[in-house]
């Protein structure tokens, strides 16, 4: 059921609109933004530190 609501398969969008109104489904843009921020944070956290160059 949640897949049908999230993707809109087999409906004209009324079920998705009602679910968003009730708070069962959020805006997909927020999820994508949150996932991108987590990925950037992981990359920055695991990046090697710059070391002083000794000549």
Number of C-alpha atoms within 10 A of each C-alpha: 5 11 8 13 20 18 11 15 11 9 11 9 15 11 15 20 14 13 16 15 11 10 10 12 15 13 10 10 9 10 11 11 11 12 12 12 12 12 12 11 12 11 11 11 10 8 9 8 8 6 6 6 5 4 3
